Each structure stands twice: as C-alpha cells, then as structure tokens.
C-alpha cells in the first residue's frame, strides 16, 4: 500500500473512533459527578460539573482530530 493510502486509513480510524471517545468522555464525566454527588450529598452540583468537564474533554478530542486531519490533508502550518 502506498503512503497516501496508509494516511487515509489512519485518518479514517481516528475519525471513526471520535464518536466513541466523545460519548465516553461525557458519560464518564456525568456518571462520575453523579456518583460523587451521592457520596458527598451535593446534588446536583458535581453532576453538572462532571458533565461540563466531560464536555470539555470531548471538545478537546474533537479539536485534536480536526488538527490531525488538517495536518494530514493540507500539511503542517
């Protein structure tokens, strides 16, 4: 397989996995915050905080994949 074909398959793998990564980040943040709320009795604050942290991690992952895609297709800037 040529180099360009390998780049495309690597990019397809990263792009395909981002949906799972986003869902996992948000779910771990939400359920982790919910567990902490039950443990400390601070409902709903840690659930909301965990969700926001998970959302931030999801956005960071999305930005990482977009930058990787841009660098692969266009070249580094």
C-alpha positions in Angstrom: 0.0 0.0 0.0 1.3 3.4 -0.8 2.0 6.2 1.7 -1.1 8.2 0.8 -3.3 5.1 1.2 -1.9 4.5 4.7 -2.5 8.1 5.7 -6.2 7.8 4.6 -6.7 4.6 6.6 -5.1 6.1 9.7 -7.3 9.2 9.3 -10.4 7.0 8.9 -9.6 5.2 12.1 -9.2 8.4 14.1 -12.3 9.9 12.6 -14.3 6.7 13.3 -13.2 6.5 16.9 -14.0 10.1 17.8 -17.7 9.4 18.3 -17.0 6.7 20.8 -14.4 9.0 22.5 -16.9 11.9 22.8 -19.6 9.7 24.2 -17.3 8.1 26.7 -15.9 11.4 27.9 -19.3 12.9 28.5 -20.7 9.7 30.1 -17.7 9.3 32.4 -17.9 12.9 33.5 -21.6 12.8 34.1 -21.7 9.5 36.0 -18.6 10.3 37.9 -20.1 13.5 39.1 -23.4 11.8 39.9 -21.5 9.2 42.0 -19.7 11.9 43.8 -23.0 13.8 44.4 -24.4 10.7 46.1 -21.2 10.2 48.1 -21.0 13.8 49.4 -24.6 14.8 49.2 -24.0 17.8 47.0 -26.7 17.1 44.3 -26.8 18.3 41.5 -23.6 20.4 41.5 -20.9 17.7 41.0 -23.1 16.0 38.3 -23.3 19.3 36.4 -19.5 19.9 37.0 -18.7 16.4 35.8 -20.8 16.8 32.7 -19.1 20.1 31.9 -15.6 18.5 32.4 -16.7 15.6 30.2 -17.9 18.1 27.5 -14.6 19.9 27.7 -12.7 16.7 27.2 -15.0 15.8 24.2 -14.3 19.2 22.6 -10.6 18.8 23.2 -10.7 15.4 21.5 -12.6 16.8 18.5 -10.1 19.7 18.1 -7.3 17.1 18.2 -8.8 15.1 15.4 -9.6 18.2 13.3 -6.0 19.4 13.7 -4.7 15.9 12.8 -6.9 15.8 9.7 -5.9 19.3 8.6 -2.2 18.5 9.0 -2.6 15.2 7.1 -4.5 16.7 4.2 -3.0 20.2 3.9 0.3 19.9 5.7 1.6 21.5 8.9 1.2 25.2 9.2 
